[in-house]
Amino acid sequence: MKHTIDDYFMFILAEKASIPIEWMGRKLKVLRASFYRSLRPVVQKPTRVRHTVLAAREDYVSHIVRHVMPSTAQ
């Protein structure tokens, strides 16, 4: 069975009280920083949020222009 990186992270998390994280990281070939990063919640950066909002507005405006405005111009 092939293990995923998340499997390794779960193992490290479960065993960190009894086995040093640095040692497990070396044996599993997992960067310690990657393990700690996996514990943080995923939060979108403000720039990504802004781009997502702007793209949604652009889609909305183009929808209005194509479907609503031509019918009112008749």
C-alpha positions as CSV (number, residue, x, y, z in Angstrom):
1,M,0.0,0.0,0.0
2,K,1.3,3.4,-0.9
3,H,1.1,6.0,1.8
4,T,0.3,9.7,1.2
5,I,2.0,12.6,2.8
6,D,-1.2,13.1,4.9
7,D,-0.7,9.6,6.3
8,Y,2.8,10.5,7.3
9,F,1.6,13.8,8.9
10,M,-1.1,11.8,10.9
11,F,1.5,9.3,12.0
12,I,3.8,12.1,13.2
13,L,1.0,13.9,15.0
14,A,0.0,10.7,16.8
15,E,3.5,9.7,17.8
16,K,5.1,13.1,18.5
17,A,4.8,12.7,22.3
18,S,7.0,9.6,22.3
19,I,9.2,10.0,19.2
20,P,11.0,13.2,18.3
21,I,9.5,15.0,15.2
22,E,12.9,15.7,13.7
23,W,13.8,11.9,13.8
24,M,10.5,10.9,12.3
25,G,10.8,13.5,9.6
26,R,14.2,12.2,8.6
27,K,13.1,8.6,8.5
28,L,9.9,9.4,6.6
29,K,11.6,12.0,4.4
30,V,9.2,14.7,5.4
31,L,10.3,18.2,6.1
32,R,9.6,19.4,9.6
33,A,8.3,22.7,8.2
34,S,5.8,20.9,6.0
35,F,4.5,19.0,9.0
36,Y,4.0,22.2,11.0
37,R,2.5,23.9,8.0
38,S,0.0,21.0,7.7
39,L,-1.3,21.8,11.2
40,R,-2.2,25.4,10.3
41,P,-5.7,26.1,8.8
42,V,-5.8,26.8,5.1
43,V,-6.5,30.5,4.7
44,Q,-6.6,32.3,1.4
45,K,-4.4,35.3,1.1
46,P,-6.1,38.7,0.7
47,T,-4.9,39.0,-2.9
48,R,-6.4,35.7,-3.8
49,V,-9.7,36.6,-2.2
50,R,-9.8,40.0,-4.0
51,H,-9.1,38.3,-7.4
52,T,-11.9,35.8,-6.7
53,V,-14.4,38.5,-5.9
54,L,-13.3,40.6,-8.9
55,A,-13.7,37.6,-11.2
56,A,-17.2,36.9,-9.9
57,R,-18.2,40.5,-10.4
58,E,-16.8,40.4,-14.0
59,D,-18.8,37.3,-14.7
60,Y,-22.0,38.9,-13.3
61,V,-21.5,42.1,-15.3
62,S,-20.9,40.2,-18.5
63,H,-24.0,38.1,-17.8
64,I,-26.1,41.2,-17.3
65,V,-24.7,42.8,-20.5
66,R,-25.4,39.7,-22.6
67,H,-28.8,38.6,-21.2
68,V,-30.5,41.5,-19.6
69,M,-29.5,44.6,-21.5
70,P,-30.3,43.3,-25.0
71,S,-33.9,42.6,-24.0
72,T,-34.4,46.1,-22.5
73,A,-32.9,47.8,-25.6
74,Q,-35.7,46.4,-27.9
